């Protein structure tokens, strides 16, 4: 069969895991990008990618690459495409756009122009146009623009691949299935030891762990894929992919999920039942603080509250308790914890052997690995032991702290640009090093003034014959000429026609 280009989209931080999955499926020319992995394969691989990949959001099939500098130019080029190759008048469609370019200001406008090109193509040829459906289209086209490089793709997945089909209900702020599977694959857990999520919520992490342990395809529970409505859909080929369970394997260890909320455990059990894994996972109502010491080697992976969408009393105390329980109840095992705030990680009080940046939605998070051993870390090192840092991603992003600094710097730069555009330029303070050859004037103390006596502070009833000048509060009225902000002369010398000195603040909390 003919091979063609494909793109698998994913979360930032999971690119290497996704590339490894694709290689195991038999993909060619695998190349890692930002939140995506490109590869080549045939129609069979496209079906397998949608059905088997655990860390892919969707699979795109690019069919046109071109350059354009405006939305009108995009329209003209797209109108020349033979759209009948992909769809007919009876198909509904939608267009999504992702734009990283100074020439294209609005991604939605680009999507509208591509939609107009498709509609006008059919209207001019047949006198009618296909319908646009945002909610449930038969076909979805994607246009990606980076500077002036444009790519048109056909979405083969439809709904995001994180929607496995087994989730019947969810608790508040559930973890995305792709992120849950990605954390498990990052940990290297392959079903050869016990597995526990002590804060399991609706059960996403234990269910994904059970699918990995049995090597069951995550697409087993989906009702449909977008490629099933393509003109060249091969039903027999896809059924062969769907019915092939030759790679599944038995699992001889235990998977447990704990949560202190009985409602969460009830939801987790219903979700596991929908996935056919009710007998494979032991869900129990139990608080993390009652976590019992393990007897066998165990891997713990969990997603505690961050304090963003879930309000938790004493959040830092919660993380302190997590660290204490792991240290005393998980000796000989390892724990992988995802969180958003580094002060929460600090409260765990354990030394991580890995820090892997991941995005949970829009939140820049980290997954940290903790190897639990008896005693203190210094003694652990003196005994010749070391933390295991093998099998970790080599393509590392910045840490949480670095991300926070970069974001703060970006916001500050954007704020400065806005100030420069909306107001007059402010006078900047010159340091001594900026004065050129002119020497800096040193500050003189009273004892350094030579023969000139220092002026004493004049109190009420001074004896030099002159009345003392009383101190005026801010609210007191000043007689005579009022202070002029842009006036002729004031504390800064002759400033006629000039704006007064302004100090720029990073934010209002830094004002003195």
Secondary structure, DSSP 8 states (H G I E B T S, - for coil): ---EEEEEE--TT-HHHHHHHHHHHT-EEEEE-SSEEEEEE-HHHHHHHHHH-SS-SEEEEEEEEEE-SSHHHHHHHHHTS-GGGT--TT--EEEEEEEE-SS---HHHHHHHHHHHHHHHHHHHHS----B-SSS-SEEEEEEEETTEEEEEEESS-S-TT--S------TT---HHHHHHHHHHHT--SSSEEEETT-TTTHHHHHHHHHHTT--GGGG-S--GGGGSTT--HHHHHHHHT--TT-----S-EEEEES-HHHHHHHHHHHHHTT-TTTEEEEE--GGG----SS-EEEEE----SSSS--TTHHHHHHHHHHHHHHH-TTSEEEEEES-HHHHHHH----SEEEEEEETTEEEEEEEEE--SS-HHHHHHTT-----TT--SS----HHHHHHHHHHHHHHHHHHHHHHHS--------GGGSTTS-------GGGSTTS-------TT-TTSS-------TTS---SS---TT-SEETTEE-TTS-------SSGGG--
